[in-house]
Amino acid sequence: MKVRVAPSAGFCFGVDRAVSMTEDVLASEGSCWCLGELIHNRDVVERLAARGLRTAQTAEDVPAGESVIIRSHGVSKAERDALEAKGCRIVDATCPKVARIHKIVERAGQEGRQVVVFGEPDHPEVKGICGWCQGAAVVQSLEEFQLWAEKASISTDASLTVVFQTTSNRENSEQSINSLKKLYTNGKLFDTICNATSIRQNEARELAAACDAVVVVGGRHSANSIHLAEICRGGCERIQFVENADELDLNALSGCASVGVTAGASTPSWIIKEVVNKMNEPEIMKEEPVVEEAPAAEEPVVEAAPVEEPAAESAPVAEEAPAADETPAPAEEAPADNAEMTFDQMLEESIRTIHNGDTVTGRVAAIGSTEITIDLPTKHSGYISVSEFTNDQPGVDINDVVKIGDEIQASVVRVNDVEGTVQLSKRRLDAAKSWTDIEAAYEDGTVLEGKVSEENKGGVVINIKGIRVFIPASQTGLGRDVPMSELVGKTVRFRITEVNRSRKRVVGSIRSVAARERREKAEKVWAEIENGKVYHGTVKSMTSYGAFVDIGGVDGMVHVSEISWDRIRKPEDVLSVGQEVDVHVISFDPEKKKISLGYRKAEDNPWLKFTGAYKTGDVASVKVVKLMPFGAFAEVLPGVDGLIHISQIANRRIGKPDEVLSVGQEVDAKITAIDEDKQKISLSIRALIEPEPVARPKPAERRDPEPEADALVYEVSATGEATGVAPEADESTEEE
């Protein structure tokens, strides 16, 4: 009798992951809880229970603050929230493929869509799925769906979201999908059956057709094991469904020339081996390996097409995984002349296709909080810890870095040939590649860019492609009094100055890059500078007489008189260090490397605003800003003052201006003269006052009236501020 063992028989990735995570928790903590049975295998659960795993049926049964394993089938959102409310430490071992279904139905519920789950109503996976949305309908067949739709009055344009239990029968699910997509125009159908399940079912179908008997090893309440038995019964009459070697009936296999062995996803390899060994250790014919189909780049959404549209126009349903015989084994691995092999040899040869240190390429199948699941073009299931994916972006959500369906390369860290899993590291592969890039950048003097991750003793550190680059304090470009913490979190440009691969030491310099770039910018500025040209710069420093502005590698000086049209006492009244400003060139000296800049804009010139708003003869409301012996200066507009001569303050003779006016007083005055060249204004209050009657003097006492002083004769500063009477003013007026 020859025994043929299905290559994919045994633990799937999700189950293997759940068991491994549980063993790790038990090893570190000694005991923990699981919400429901971890997997559907009595022997595995009993072994773990002996090591300290306790099973609770509901979240209420778990003591507060305990560590809880979420089984591979997953749980409802309400149960998870209840555990978090009790302060439990949750170790989520939900199969990534099941977690994907949770996200699909949760999103559907938020969008108000009707969720339909094809699966077994009492199965823990289905119960967990229904717990992530409201009002989900559970059906086991297309006929049951049609009865539910008729009873619930579901119209053909209803917003349906349909998912399938991961262990559903592939053939039945495809029939359902093909029927539903023609009937429901607004339906979204997701083929969520696990590829590993499809491969295992195809292998079982072939074993049943080729063998005289088939032994299915799995738990009595394991859905995928039950489906395997159903598939085998469709092609073979002699089927045994056993949980372990103790239940195997050897008498029922008597007379069989060949016996096939397959096992459910919750069956460990050691139980399969015991079943095979009980057959008096027969020689086993090696089955050709199956290559699991890589998942599509995105979630396979099947949009139901309108009935009148051809089927080809509808969104494609995820294709069935290839049958076991579609991918022949490599010639060098196939046993010559169908030589029979032991179970251990078959298992080793069919699984061990990659080795530690190899580089593999796969697609992202699922993204969890702690690890990323990778589908590989081999029988292995790969996973990458988030910490091994990248360390260049600490604190960044992994979902922002990688998406489901992305193709990535990774380095093989550890191969578990027995369970068919591979621990991968993208960071290690990137680091290996990065050393080559770093050495090339050092040789070529290439300028690199990276974010400063930390302040170290004597400098700062930049992580670039997994390699730490040390920047000494002297090469940071910071001043002596500036703390190096100012650079942490900032993206900088630097050059590699030293590489020692054997010591894993890389040194760089920010300062050399900044100095070179500044020189290049300065040369460009001096080559293109001209009077009136506008530059966008940054205020670098302040003095009492002005501000220095960096206009791109060159500093220019803005005198205090060129900062504002208003009267200011110091540059800080308008500008601040670090402020970005637009300045224009007033003059420059290439030999002395000096540039005079202006900040105030010509269009803001208050004199232009005045001449545009007033003319001689107009009356303006003015504010007295300064009193002098010969008159008062009044502000007509901000930055524009006019002189009210003492003779024009009142319609009578006064000794001093303060006899009538005070600083801050607002009065109406008539503009009597405007000197455009000297930018001077003469004002008169007297011109707006009715003259007082004056007694006529006696003829002997009459004398000629005194001439009026010239109101335009006064001095102003460079900023337009009145300072006093000009030298040509009538001295007799001031003395009086």
Secondary structure, DSSP 4 states (H G I P E B T S, - for coil): -EEEE-TT-S--HHHHHHHHHHHHHHHHHS-EEEES-SSS-HHHHHHHHHTTEEEESSGGGSPTT-EEEEPTT---HHHHHHHHHTT-EEEE---HHHHHHHHHHHHHHHTTPEEEEES-TTSHHHHHHHTTSSS-EEESSHHHHHHHHHHTT--TT--EEEEE-TTS-HHHHHHHHHHHHHH-TT-EEE----HHHHHHHHHHHHHHHHSSEEEEE--TT-HHHHHHHHHHHTT-S-EEEESSGGG--GGGGTT-SEEEEEE-TT--HHHHHHHHHHTTS--EEPPPPP-PPPPPSS--EEEPPPTTS-GGGSPPPPPPPPPGGGSPPPTTTSPGGG-EE-HHHHHHHHH----TT-EEEEEEEEE-SSEEEEE-SSS-EEEEEHHHH-SSSTT--GGGT--TT-EEEEEEEEEETTTTEEEEEHHHHHHHHHHHHHHHHHHHT-EEEEEEEEEETTEEEEEETTEEEEEEGGGS---TTS-GGGGTT-EEEEEEEEEETTTTEEEEESHHHHHHHHHHHHHHHHHH--TT-EEEEEEEEEETTEEEEESSS-EEEEEGGGT-SS--SSGGGT--TT-EEEEEEEEEETTTTEEEEE-S-GGG-HHHHHHHH--TT-EEEEEEEEEETTEEEEEEETTEEEEEEGGGT-SS--S-GGGT--TT-EEEEEEEEEETTTTEEEEESGGGSPPPP-PPPPTTT--PPPPPP-TT--EE-TTS-EEE--TTS-HHHHH-
